[in-house]
Amino acid sequence: MSDNTYTPPKVWKWEAPSGGKFAHINRPIAGPTHEKALPVGKHPLQLYSLATPNGVKVTIMLEELLERGISGAEYDAHLIRITEGDQFGSGFVAVNPNSKIPALLDRSVTPPLRVFESGSILLYLAEKFDAFMPKALAGRTECLSWLFWQMGSGPFLGGGFGHFYVYAPEKYEYPINRYAMEAKRQLDVLNRQLAERRYIAGDDYTIADIAIWPWYGGLVLNHVYEAAEFLEAHTYTHVLRWAREIGLRPAVQRGRKVNRTWGEPGEQLHERHDASDFEYRTQDKLATGQDG
């Protein structure tokens, strides 16, 4: 142990920012910090998000539904810049009181219906459009088990490993080792599962894959935390096979671009309001004046 071992007080007080990339927006209370209405587009579904792994789950799902010709899944994707505190605006908090992206507003029903938490949104869309969810009891149960596996496991990967490996203001051996071990254990869980089946829940591509791929597929493909070498991602051969296969799907490639504000300009579509935006409104096209 280091000489900087922390002794917690009897009662914790919020006295100073904790440090790290997100210190200026982290706080121990909920609710809005400012008044700001949300924009509303022309489509039935209004998504307020950012292309983090949790946000990408939903844009992939919506693009997969559209790929199947389900026109009711047309959507507007509005950018929520979480590092600037957009998620604490009054309009966003009204859609998601937890102030986390993604948040969905379904205006095809009266009154409009809010849906928040990425797993809940995937399940809502799967049931609404009868897609990417097995109908038989056994298949549905297996699919939902893996969906909730991701929701329960993801915080150890993101808030645990990702935070201490990438975002914490200082690198400490204990938390990095602790969460690297857990990340590798989770990858081994998936690797064993995928050794015996094409997709997470069986022979069919489902919301379980859509939920898990942005986090764990992204991890082994080095899209998340740039930690593939550190975690020896190449050893999880079945996860890699699955991740590469899903990464080739056109809807996945489109979904990864939506609400993305970093990386190659051609991979960034800050907002999506029409299918043609992928052709005309990515940042490389806007920078060269090719706006359609």
TIZAVO-682298 format. One record per residue (C-alpha): residue in one letter; x, y, z. Coordinates in pm, whole numbers, plus 32768, in hexadecimal, padded with zeros to 4 digits. Each point is the difference from the previous one (the first is absolute). Example, Ala and Ser with C-alpha at 12.3 -4.5 7.8 and 13.67 -1.06 7.14 Angstrom:
TIZAVO-682298
<'a'; <84CE; 7E3E; 830C>> <'s'; <8089; 8158; 7FBE>> 
***
This chain:
TIZAVO-682298
<'m'; <8000; 8000; 8000>> <'s'; <8073; 8165; 7FC0>> <'d'; <8034; 8112; 8101>> <'n'; <7ECC; 80AD; 7F72>> <'t'; <7F06; 7F08; 808E>> <'y'; <7EB2; 80AB; 8030>> <'t'; <7F42; 7FEC; 8147>> <'p'; <7E8F; 804E; 7FC5>> <'p'; <7F5C; 80F7; 80F0>> <'k'; <7ED1; 7F96; 80CA>> <'v'; <7F1D; 80CB; 7F19>> <'w'; <805E; 8047; 7E98>> <'k'; <7FE1; 816A; 7F8D>> <'w'; <800E; 808C; 7EA0>> <'e'; <8110; 8102; 802F>> <'a'; <80CE; 7FFC; 7EBF>> <'p'; <7FF9; 7F6A; 7EA2>> <'s'; <8089; 7E9F; 7FFE>> <'g'; <80E8; 803C; 7EDA>> <'g'; <800A; 7F53; 7EB1>> <'k'; <7F64; 804A; 7EB2>> <'f'; <7E9B; 8018; 807C>> <'a'; <803D; 80AC; 814E>> <'h'; <7F52; 8141; 7F96>> <'i'; <7EB5; 7F50; 7FBC>> <'n'; <7FFF; 7EFD; 8116>> <'r'; <7F28; 8057; 812C>> <'p'; <7F4A; 7F47; 8117>> <'i'; <7EA5; 808B; 7FB5>> <'a'; <7F04; 7FCC; 7EE9>> <'g'; <7F1B; 80ED; 7F45>> <'p'; <8036; 8114; 7EFF>> <'t'; <8108; 810D; 8021>> <'h'; <7F6B; 80E6; 7EF8>> <'e'; <7ECE; 8038; 7F29>> <'k'; <8023; 7F7C; 7E9F>> <'a'; <7EF5; 7F6E; 7F20>> <'l'; <8054; 7ED7; 7F25>> <'p'; <7FEC; 801E; 7E86>> <'v'; <7EF7; 7F2F; 7F4F>> <'g'; <8025; 7F80; 7E9D>> <'k'; <7F0B; 7F79; 7F02>> <'h'; <800E; 7E8A; 8046>> <'p'; <7F37; 7F29; 80F2>> <'l'; <812F; 7FAF; 80D4>> <'q'; <80D9; 810D; 809C>> <'l'; <8150; 7F8D; 8085>> <'y'; <80DC; 80D7; 80DF>> <'s'; <8157; 7F66; 8016>> <'l'; <8177; 7FF1; 7FC6>> <'a'; <80C6; 7EEA; 7F56>> <'t'; <8086; 7F60; 813B>> <'p'; <7FD4; 7E84; 800A>> <'n'; <7EB0; 802E; 80AF>> <'g'; <7F8E; 80FD; 7EFD>> <'v'; <8077; 7F2A; 7EDF>> <'k'; <7F27; 7EDE; 8073>> <'v'; <7EC7; 80C6; 7FAB>> <'t'; <8073; 8097; 7EB6>> <'i'; <806A; 7EA7; 7F8A>> <'m'; <7EAB; 7F77; 8063>> <'l'; <7F49; 8114; 7F47>> <'e'; <80D6; 7FD6; 7ECA>> <'e'; <7FCB; 7E85; 800A>> <'l'; <7E88; 8037; 800E>> <'l'; <8011; 80ED; 7ED7>> <'e'; <80DC; 7F05; 7F47>> <'r'; <7EDE; 7F0D; 8023>> <'g'; <7F17; 80FD; 7F5D>> <'i'; <7F4A; 805F; 8141>> <'s'; <7FA7; 8168; 7FAF>> <'g'; <7F69; 8041; 8157>> <'a'; <8160; 7FF8; 808B>> <'e'; <8062; 8143; 7F50>> <'y'; <80A5; 80E4; 80FA>> <'d'; <80A8; 8149; 8049>> <'a'; <8143; 7FE3; 80C7>> <'h'; <8051; 813E; 80BF>> <'l'; <815D; 8030; 808E>> <'i'; <8024; 8013; 8179>> <'r'; <815D; 8079; 805D>> <'i'; <8029; 7F5F; 8154>> <'t'; <814F; 80A9; 8048>> <'e'; <7F4C; 814F; 7FE2>> <'g'; <7EE2; 7F9C; 80E6>> <'d'; <7EE9; 7FEB; 7EFB>> <'q'; <7F70; 7ED8; 80C0>> <'f'; <7FAD; 80E8; 8123>> <'g'; <7F1C; 80E2; 7F35>> <'s'; <7E95; 8002; 8071>> <'g'; <7F84; 7F69; 7EBB>> <'f'; <80EE; 7EDC; 800E>> <'v'; <7FBC; 7FBC; 816F>> <'a'; <7E8D; 7FF0; 7FAB>> <'v'; <804C; 7EE3; 7F0F>> <'n'; <8101; 7F57; 80DF>> <'p'; <7FFF; 8063; 8171>> <'n'; <814B; 7F47; 8025>> <'s'; <80B0; 80F8; 7F15>> <'k'; <80AE; 7EF1; 7F34>> <'i'; <8002; 7FC3; 7E8C>> <'p'; <7F5B; 7F6B; 7F3C>> <'a'; <7E99; 8074; 802C>> <'l'; <7EE3; 7FC1; 7F0E>> <'l'; <7EB4; 80AF; 7FD0>> <'d'; <7EFB; 7F3F; 7F3A>> <'r'; <7F14; 8100; 7F66>> <'s'; <7F3D; 7EFB; 7F3A>> <'v'; <7F25; 7FCE; 8133>> <'t'; <7F29; 80F8; 80C1>> <'p'; <8079; 8082; 80EA>> <'p'; <816B; 7FD5; 7F91>> <'l'; <80B2; 7EED; 80C0>> <'r'; <8158; 8028; 8098>> <'v'; <80EE; 7ED8; 800C>> <'f'; <8150; 800F; 80B2>> <'e'; <811D; 7F0E; 804D>> <'s'; <8098; 7F5E; 7ECD>> <'g'; <7F8D; 7EA0; 8051>> <'s'; <7E9D; 8077; 8037>> <'i'; <8007; 80B9; 7EB3>> <'l'; <8079; 7ECA; 7F46>> <'l'; <7EF0; 7F2B; 809F>> <'y'; <7EF7; 8109; 7FBA>> <'l'; <805E; 8017; 7E90>> <'a'; <8019; 7E85; 7FD9>> <'e'; <7EA2; 7FD5; 808A>> <'k'; <7F6E; 812D; 7F4A>> <'f'; <807B; 7F88; 7EAC>> <'d'; <8008; 7E88; 8044>> <'a'; <816B; 7FE1; 7F98>> <'f'; <814E; 7F7F; 8081>> <'m'; <7F5B; 7F41; 811A>> <'p'; <7FB4; 7E88; 7FF8>> <'k'; <7E8F; 7FAE; 801E>> <'a'; <8021; 7EAB; 80A8>> <'l'; <8018; 8006; 817A>> <'a'; <8155; 7F57; 8013>> <'g'; <80A0; 80E2; 7EFC>> <'r'; <7F65; 813D; 808F>> <'t'; <8076; 7FA5; 815E>> <'e'; <8164; 7FBD; 7F8B>> <'c'; <8005; 8147; 7F3E>> <'l'; <7F85; 80C9; 8129>> <'s'; <80F6; 7F56; 80EA>> <'w'; <811F; 8079; 7F28>> <'l'; <7F67; 8159; 7FD7>> <'f'; <7FF5; 8027; 8179>> <'w'; <8159; 7F62; 801E>> <'q'; <8086; 8126; 7F3A>> <'m'; <7F42; 80FF; 80CD>> <'g'; <808A; 7F6A; 8141>> <'s'; <8163; 7FC0; 7F82>> <'g'; <8033; 8141; 7F3C>> <'p'; <803B; 80E3; 812D>> <'f'; <812C; 7F2B; 8066>> <'l'; <8091; 8030; 7EA5>> <'g'; <7FAA; 8171; 7FDA>> <'g'; <7FEF; 809A; 8158>> <'g'; <8106; 7F0E; 8082>> <'f'; <8108; 7F9F; 7F00>> <'g'; <7FC9; 8121; 7F0F>> <'h'; <7FFE; 8106; 8110>> <'f'; <813E; 7F94; 80AE>> <'y'; <80BD; 7F9A; 7EC3>> <'v'; <7FAB; 8137; 7F34>> <'y'; <7F48; 8116; 80B6>> <'a'; <8079; 800A; 8168>> <'p'; <80E9; 8126; 8047>> <'e'; <8110; 7F12; 807B>> <'k'; <804D; 7E94; 7FB3>> <'y'; <7FED; 7F13; 8129>> <'e'; <8066; 7E93; 7FF0>> <'y'; <7EF5; 7F6E; 80E1>> <'p'; <7EC2; 807A; 7F4D>> <'i'; <8094; 7FC6; 7EA5>> <'n'; <8060; 7E9C; 805E>> <'r'; <7EB2; 7FC3; 80A8>> <'y'; <7F30; 806E; 7ED7>> <'a'; <80E9; 7F76; 7EF4>> <'m'; <7FCE; 7EAD; 80A4>> <'e'; <7E87; 802D; 7FF4>> <'a'; <8006; 807A; 7E96>> <'k'; <80C5; 7ECB; 7F9B>> <'r'; <7F14; 7F1F; 80C2>> <'q'; <7ED8; 8097; 7F47>> <'l'; <80AF; 7FD1; 7EB1>> <'d'; <8039; 7E95; 805E>> <'v'; <7E8C; 7FD8; 804F>> <'l'; <7FAE; 807E; 7EA3>> <'n'; <8114; 7F37; 7F5B>> <'r'; <7F7C; 7EBC; 8093>> <'q'; <7E9D; 8057; 7F9A>> <'l'; <8062; 8059; 7E9C>> <'a'; <80D3; 7EC6; 7FD7>> <'e'; <7EBB; 7F3E; 7FDF>> <'r'; <7F1C; 80EE; 7F41>> <'r'; <800F; 8107; 7EF1>> <'y'; <7F5D; 8113; 80C9>> <'i'; <7FE5; 8046; 8172>> <'a'; <7EAD; 7F5E; 8039>> <'g'; <8008; 7EFB; 7EEC>> <'d'; <7FE8; 7FF0; 7E86>> <'d'; <7F4D; 814C; 7FD6>> <'y'; <8079; 8167; 8024>> <'t'; <7F3C; 80A3; 811C>> <'i'; <7FF9; 8129; 80E8>> <'a'; <80F6; 7F3E; 80D9>> <'d'; <8106; 802B; 7EF0>> <'i'; <7F9C; 816A; 7FC8>> <'a'; <802C; 8049; 8173>> <'i'; <8148; 7F47; 802F>> <'w'; <80B8; 8055; 7EBC>> <'p'; <8042; 8176; 803B>> <'w'; <80AA; 7FB4; 814C>> <'y'; <80AB; 7EAF; 7FD9>> <'g'; <801B; 7FF5; 7E86>> <'g'; <8089; 815E; 8015>> <'l'; <80F6; 7F92; 810B>> <'v'; <8099; 7EE2; 7F38>> <'l'; <8003; 80CF; 7EBE>> <'n'; <80B8; 8114; 80BF>> <'h'; <7EE6; 80FD; 7FD2>> <'v'; <7FCB; 8020; 8179>> <'y'; <8113; 807F; 80EA>> <'e'; <8116; 7F94; 7F0D>> <'a'; <803C; 7EE0; 80EC>> <'a'; <8001; 7ED6; 7F13>> <'e'; <8174; 7FC0; 802B>> <'f'; <7FF6; 8036; 8179>> <'l'; <7EE5; 7F01; 8025>> <'e'; <808F; 7F10; 7EFB>> <'a'; <7EC1; 8017; 7F36>> <'h'; <8092; 7F23; 7EEF>> <'t'; <7FE3; 7ED4; 80E6>> <'y'; <7E83; 8016; 8007>> <'t'; <7FE2; 7F6E; 7EA3>> <'h'; <7E8C; 7FB9; 8003>> <'v'; <7FAE; 8160; 807A>> <'l'; <80DD; 808C; 7EEC>> <'r'; <7F53; 7F2E; 7EF7>> <'w'; <7EAB; 8077; 8078>> <'a'; <806E; 816A; 8023>> <'r'; <808F; 800C; 7EA0>> <'e'; <7ECD; 7F60; 7F67>> <'i'; <7F11; 80F3; 80A6>> <'g'; <80E1; 8125; 7FA9>> <'l'; <7FC8; 7FB6; 7E8E>> <'r'; <7E87; 8030; 8016>> <'p'; <7F98; 813F; 7F45>> <'a'; <7F11; 806A; 8116>> <'v'; <8115; 7FDC; 8101>> <'q'; <80EC; 80D1; 7F2F>> <'r'; <7EF8; 8110; 7FE3>> <'g'; <7F9A; 7FEC; 816B>> <'r'; <8165; 8035; 8079>> <'k'; <800F; 814F; 7F4B>> <'v'; <7EC7; 809C; 8094>> <'n'; <803C; 810A; 810D>> <'r'; <8177; 7FC2; 7FE3>> <'t'; <80D8; 8134; 8036>> <'w'; <815F; 7F69; 8000>> <'g'; <80DB; 7F30; 7F1B>> <'e'; <8017; 8014; 7E87>> <'p'; <7F19; 810D; 7F6D>> <'g'; <7F62; 7F03; 7F16>> <'e'; <7F96; 7F33; 812E>> <'q'; <7F52; 8124; 80AA>> <'l'; <7E90; 804C; 7FC7>> <'h'; <7FB8; 80F4; 8118>> <'e'; <7E87; 7FF2; 7FCE>> <'r'; <7F29; 7F1A; 7F2E>> <'h'; <7EB3; 807F; 7F78>> <'d'; <7FE9; 7F49; 7EB3>> <'a'; <8092; 7EC6; 7F65>> <'s'; <80B6; 80DA; 7F04>> <'d'; <80C7; 80A2; 8119>> <'f'; <80F7; 7EDF; 7FF3>> <'e'; <8054; 8065; 7E9D>> <'y'; <7FF7; 817A; 801E>> <'r'; <8023; 806D; 816B>> <'t'; <8130; 7F4F; 8093>> <'q'; <810D; 80EF; 8073>> <'d'; <80E6; 7FC0; 7ED9>> <'k'; <7EEB; 8064; 7F0D>> <'l'; <7FA2; 8136; 80C7>> <'a'; <816D; 806C; 8017>> <'t'; <8029; 7FF3; 7E85>> <'g'; <7EB4; 80A6; 7FB1>> <'q'; <7F5A; 7EC5; 7F78>> <'d'; <7EC3; 8036; 80CB>> <'g'; <7EE2; 7F69; 7F38>> 
***
